[in-house]
Amino acid sequence: MQSSNRILDDLARVASGAMSTVAGLRQEFEGRLRDQVARVLLSMDVVGRDEFDAVKAMAAEARLRQEALERRLAALEARLEAAGPSAEK
């Protein structure tokens, strides 16, 4: 019986070692893959998230200003039109 327990203990140790090895390989693979993807993205000159968010905020602000100017222009045109043809000259 003791021989059987010894075999099971050995098998458990081998399985545990194999699992540790697999976990280590997985971490190494993920690290290398992450590095490779970062290199490819750098070579493609892709913008980062911070830059993208900054430009997005600037575009939103520009859009708000444009809409305000359009409303202001429409109001001025309406006033000019209401003043009659003599005001246009």
Buried (B, 14 or more C-beta within 10 A) or exposed (E): EEEEEEEEEEEEEEEEEEEEEEEEEEEEEEEEEEEEEEEEEEEEEEEEEEEEEEEEEEEEEEEEEEEEEEEEEEEEEEEEEEEEEEEEE
